[in-house]
Amino acid sequence: MPLPSKRNPEELARTLEAWFSKQFGHPCTITDVGIPEGTGMSSETLLFTIHHNGLVEPVVTRLNPDMNDWPVFPIYDMVAQAGAMRIVGNNSDLPVPNVRFLETDTSILGSPFLVMDRVNGRALPDMPPYVFGGSYMDSMSVDERRELGREVARVQARIHAIDLSKVTDDISFLPSRDGDAIDRLLAEQRAYYDWARGDLRLPVIEQALAWLAAHKPANPGPTVINWGDARPGNVLFDGLSPTAVLDWEMVNVGPAGIDVGWLIFMHQFFQSLADIFEMPGFPEFCQTDDIIEAYEGAGGQHIEDLNWYIIYASLRFAAVAIRTSLRGVAYGEREMPDDPEDLIMHKAMLYSQISS
């Protein structure tokens, strides 16, 4: 269920007109206010055009959700999101949005926000998911769809190639790279699950956490910057060329397999929805062999114990699903199931993964 924003876009725009006028030192106006369709499960996004001093500048403003309105995460860190984009932009040739402003004063819009230059390109929708049809992938050939997935894997490889020990940008917002990264990540997931579940118990999550702890990768490789929500829906494309790598609210550090496993799993999940509703979907998209070949071909390291990272992604998504499904219950979009595990649409898949 997308974020049910209670903010009025036009009122936000009028507030921002005064704020931008102060930043620029001269008057400005805002037009073409809108909210992007097909996305928006977590942070809120506002699109508009700034007119000032003879310039016409399309921008994007990203802000935290109302923390009383069933947010997906307990903490939103705009400083980390802006910092991640600056690190990637300054230390790779990847197209990331240019961060124009980062405002941490919550008195202006009720939350911190960042302003980025808008980038042209097409995105795959989440709501309804692209596997149901209606996206730009419909007109692509099978080979083009496979290449699209490979290109996202190459993006990941270029992110992971950034040597954090040599980065001169501020990286203080990132977790420490000392200690066992896998143990830290599992502890973070346990804490998130405990926050998301409230007073519910979901055995599949707890069993998955235990399975992951018992089967830790023997050689996870170096700790790198993790994009977090590393998937095609968070890349804008012009044809098969990326124009922007978006959505850094789940940025972290950890083994490269965290991002690679997420990319593979997320399409497995979306394709499973197509199968459930007897739609063809795109079974050729983001196949494991294609992703690994492209990732390693772009300089990414070999991912040992890849299946562990796919199951870890499945666990992460299941924990998020608790929160988004409970939000749907709270807003009358669905009934509370008798079995809380039915809040997780792919619970059967996760059970199967940890029993194999």
SEDO-741268 format. One line per field, with one value per residue (C-alpha): x, y, z. Coordinates in Angstrom, 2 decimals, decimal comma. Layout:
N
x	(X ...);
y	(Y ...);
z	(Z ...);
END
This chain:
356
x	(0,00 1,50 2,04 -1,30 0,04 -2,11 0,00 -1,41 1,04 -0,07 0,33 3,80 4,65 3,57 5,70 8,64 8,28 9,15 11,97 13,52 13,24 15,31 17,89 18,26 18,09 15,36 11,70 10,69 7,48 6,62 4,42 3,53 3,23 2,67 3,35 4,88 2,56 3,29 5,72 5,77 5,79 7,95 9,33 7,20 8,19 7,03 7,72 7,57 9,24 11,01 10,94 13,47 15,83 14,90 15,58 13,12 14,33 12,45 13,27 12,29 11,80 11,98 10,76 10,06 6,58 4,43 5,81 2,30 1,07 2,40 5,89 7,70 10,85 11,33 14,04 14,45 17,82 17,88 21,50 22,44 20,46 22,08 25,49 25,17 24,31 27,21 29,66 28,52 28,40 31,89 33,56 32,07 30,71 27,21 24,33 22,93 20,64 22,41 21,47 20,82 19,72 19,52 17,34 17,37 15,15 11,89 9,91 9,57 7,75 7,46 10,42 13,88 13,88 16,24 15,91 17,40 17,56 14,98 16,34 14,51 13,97 11,43 10,86 9,31 6,23 5,64 1,93 0,66 3,85 5,51 4,94 1,21 1,88 1,57 5,24 7,86 9,08 5,96 7,36 10,83 12,11 13,22 16,86 16,24 14,58 17,49 19,91 17,94 18,46 22,13 22,52 21,22 23,75 26,50 25,28 25,66 29,20 30,17 28,74 30,59 33,85 33,97 36,76 35,38 38,87 39,87 36,70 37,29 33,57 32,02 31,05 30,22 26,55 27,42 27,67 31,12 32,94 34,64 33,51 31,40 29,14 26,83 26,22 25,47 23,04 21,20 20,94 19,53 16,95 15,95 15,49 13,45 11,24 10,61 9,59 7,41 5,53 4,24 2,77 2,51 4,67 5,56 7,38 8,53 10,53 12,06 12,92 14,47 16,63 17,78 18,50 20,50 22,54 23,26 24,33 26,44 28,63 32,15 33,74 31,47 34,22 34,94 32,44 31,20 28,55 25,17 22,62 19,95 16,85 18,95 16,53 15,34 12,43 14,93 16,79 15,56 16,30 16,49 16,16 18,73 20,92 20,56 19,92 19,60 20,20 17,53 16,22 18,99 16,89 18,09 21,77 24,10 27,47 27,98 29,01 28,31 26,00 23,41 22,59 22,99 20,69 18,08 18,08 17,53 14,96 12,82 12,10 11,47 8,83 7,21 7,22 5,54 2,69 2,29 2,18 -0,44 -2,68 -1,99 -0,23 2,86 5,06 8,70 10,28 13,39 14,09 16,81 17,65 20,46 22,93 22,41 22,82 25,98 27,58 26,92 27,93 31,24 31,84 31,58 34,23 32,09 33,62 32,40 29,57 30,04 26,96 24,66 21,60 22,19 21,94 18,75 17,18 18,41 16,64 13,49 13,67 14,19 11,22 9,05 9,81 8,90 5,71 4,55 4,62 3,07 0,34 -0,53 -0,75 -3,24 -5,29 -5,16 -6,44 -9,20 -7,55 -7,59 -8,83 -6,55 -5,95 -6,58 -3,00 -0,60 1,82 -0,67 0,47 3,49 2,45 5,47 5,48 5,29 8,33 10,29 9,36 10,48 13,78 14,74 13,67 15,85);
y	(0,00 3,37 6,01 7,75 11,30 13,84 16,76 19,19 19,52 23,05 24,20 22,66 24,52 27,87 27,28 26,30 29,44 31,54 29,16 29,13 32,91 33,15 30,65 32,43 35,95 36,93 36,04 32,75 30,98 27,28 25,63 22,16 20,65 16,90 13,57 10,70 7,78 4,11 4,52 5,93 3,13 5,09 8,63 11,30 12,86 16,14 17,23 20,86 23,57 26,60 29,89 32,47 35,04 34,00 30,31 27,43 24,51 21,21 19,74 16,94 17,38 14,34 14,50 12,20 10,78 11,88 9,69 9,32 7,88 4,32 5,02 2,01 2,72 4,02 6,46 8,46 10,06 12,69 13,49 9,89 9,90 13,12 11,92 8,64 10,40 12,79 9,95 8,00 11,11 12,22 8,82 7,10 7,89 6,82 9,23 10,19 13,16 16,41 17,44 21,17 21,69 19,68 21,27 19,80 22,45 20,62 23,82 24,50 21,41 19,39 17,19 17,47 17,51 17,52 19,15 17,53 18,46 16,45 13,94 12,71 8,99 6,20 4,14 0,74 1,03 -0,81 -0,05 -1,90 -3,89 -3,80 -7,56 -6,82 -4,83 -1,16 -0,25 0,54 -3,06 -4,22 -3,03 -4,48 -7,69 -10,54 -9,66 -6,02 -6,98 -9,22 -6,41 -4,02 -6,33 -6,72 -2,95 -2,68 -5,32 -3,22 -0,20 -2,22 -3,23 0,40 1,38 -1,45 -0,46 2,75 2,35 3,92 4,05 6,53 8,63 12,23 13,00 12,83 9,20 9,64 8,90 5,32 2,49 1,50 -0,97 -2,52 -5,90 -8,58 -6,90 -9,92 -10,03 -6,31 -6,57 -9,49 -7,55 -4,59 -6,82 -8,34 -4,85 -3,76 -6,86 -6,21 -2,63 -3,53 -6,43 -4,60 -7,31 -9,89 -12,97 -14,20 -17,54 -17,40 -14,24 -15,64 -18,93 -17,09 -15,01 -18,19 -19,90 -16,94 -16,80 -20,53 -20,42 -17,25 -16,90 -18,11 -15,46 -12,41 -10,30 -6,63 -4,27 -1,83 0,83 -0,88 0,97 -0,79 -0,82 -1,92 -2,79 -1,68 0,36 2,72 3,47 5,90 4,72 6,24 3,10 0,80 3,60 4,63 8,33 8,34 5,96 6,79 6,04 5,83 5,71 2,15 2,97 0,89 -0,82 -4,56 -7,32 -6,74 -9,77 -7,76 -5,64 -8,46 -10,77 -8,01 -7,40 -11,08 -11,66 -8,61 -9,74 -13,28 -11,80 -9,66 -12,56 -14,75 -12,21 -12,53 -16,30 -16,11 -13,92 -16,05 -13,28 -13,89 -11,34 -11,32 -14,66 -13,84 -10,67 -10,47 -14,15 -15,16 -16,21 -12,96 -10,83 -12,56 -12,56 -8,84 -7,97 -9,80 -8,61 -5,01 -5,62 -6,93 -9,61 -13,20 -13,60 -16,74 -18,22 -16,23 -18,14 -16,80 -13,24 -14,03 -15,47 -12,48 -10,24 -12,34 -11,89 -8,13 -7,80 -9,94 -7,66 -4,59 -6,36 -6,60 -2,85 -2,04 -4,66 -3,40 0,08 -1,30 -2,70 0,63 2,47 -0,02 -1,35 -4,95 -7,05 -8,19 -11,89 -14,55 -15,72 -12,75 -14,52 -13,86 -10,23 -11,50 -12,24 -14,42 -16,35 -19,71 -18,75 -17,78 -20,99 -22,95 -21,06 -21,80 -25,44 -26,31);
z	(0,00 -0,99 1,65 2,37 2,52 4,31 3,12 0,58 -2,33 -3,18 0,42 0,49 -2,71 -1,29 1,81 -0,37 -2,52 0,50 1,48 -2,01 -2,27 0,90 -0,41 -3,75 -2,37 -4,84 -5,48 -7,07 -8,00 -8,12 -10,75 -12,01 -8,55 -8,58 -6,94 -8,96 -9,62 -9,10 -6,21 -2,70 -0,14 2,28 1,94 0,28 -3,02 -4,53 -8,13 -9,22 -11,30 -9,84 -11,77 -10,61 -12,05 -15,61 -14,91 -15,19 -13,05 -12,61 -9,21 -6,84 -3,12 -0,87 2,70 5,61 6,04 8,94 11,72 13,15 9,84 9,84 8,47 7,00 9,00 12,55 11,46 8,24 7,70 4,96 5,83 5,02 1,77 0,59 1,76 -0,12 -3,37 -2,96 -2,29 -5,33 -7,50 -6,47 -6,59 -9,64 -13,08 -12,07 -12,70 -9,31 -8,72 -7,95 -4,41 -4,48 -0,89 2,32 4,99 8,49 10,11 10,76 11,35 7,62 6,31 9,49 8,59 7,08 3,28 0,36 -3,05 -6,16 -9,81 -11,71 -14,22 -17,30 -17,62 -17,21 -14,06 -13,54 -11,30 -8,03 -7,77 -9,71 -10,19 -13,59 -14,05 -14,43 -17,61 -18,36 -18,11 -20,74 -20,51 -22,36 -25,68 -25,13 -26,63 -24,38 -25,08 -24,18 -20,90 -20,02 -20,83 -18,63 -15,66 -16,50 -16,56 -12,99 -11,96 -13,57 -11,63 -8,44 -9,38 -9,90 -6,51 -4,79 -6,50 -4,43 -1,88 1,30 2,81 0,08 0,00 1,11 1,52 4,97 5,66 9,35 8,65 7,65 10,20 11,35 9,12 12,14 13,45 11,77 9,20 8,94 12,69 12,71 9,80 11,39 14,66 12,74 11,10 14,44 15,90 12,88 13,11 16,81 15,99 13,00 14,62 17,70 19,91 17,11 16,71 13,22 13,40 9,77 10,49 13,66 11,99 9,04 11,38 13,12 9,79 8,54 11,75 11,52 7,86 7,72 4,63 5,34 3,12 2,73 1,19 1,86 3,40 0,76 0,48 0,06 -2,03 0,01 -2,20 -5,18 -7,98 -11,42 -10,08 -8,49 -11,72 -14,35 -17,88 -21,32 -23,41 -21,83 -20,47 -16,80 -16,31 -12,51 -9,61 -7,04 -3,55 -0,98 2,20 2,95 2,45 4,62 4,52 4,23 1,84 -1,85 -1,79 0,15 -2,92 -5,45 -3,49 -3,17 -6,92 -7,68 -4,95 -5,67 -9,20 -7,95 -5,66 -8,33 -10,80 -8,15 -8,05 -11,81 -11,43 -8,67 -10,83 -13,93 -15,79 -17,92 -16,18 -17,26 -16,31 -18,33 -16,35 -13,65 -13,83 -11,50 -14,22 -16,13 -13,02 -11,82 -15,27 -15,71 -12,15 -12,31 -15,87 -14,63 -12,00 -9,15 -6,97 -7,05 -4,53 -2,47 -0,77 -3,07 -1,86 1,66 0,39 -1,56 1,60 3,60 1,05 1,42 5,20 4,87 2,55 4,81 7,77 5,69 4,55 8,16 8,44 5,07 5,55 9,03 7,52 5,01 7,90 9,73 6,65 5,90 2,74 4,01 6,91 9,68 8,95 11,59 11,07 11,35 9,00 6,21 6,39 4,46 0,89 0,18 3,46 1,62 -0,43 2,67 4,50 1,44 1,30 4,89 4,74 1,74);
END
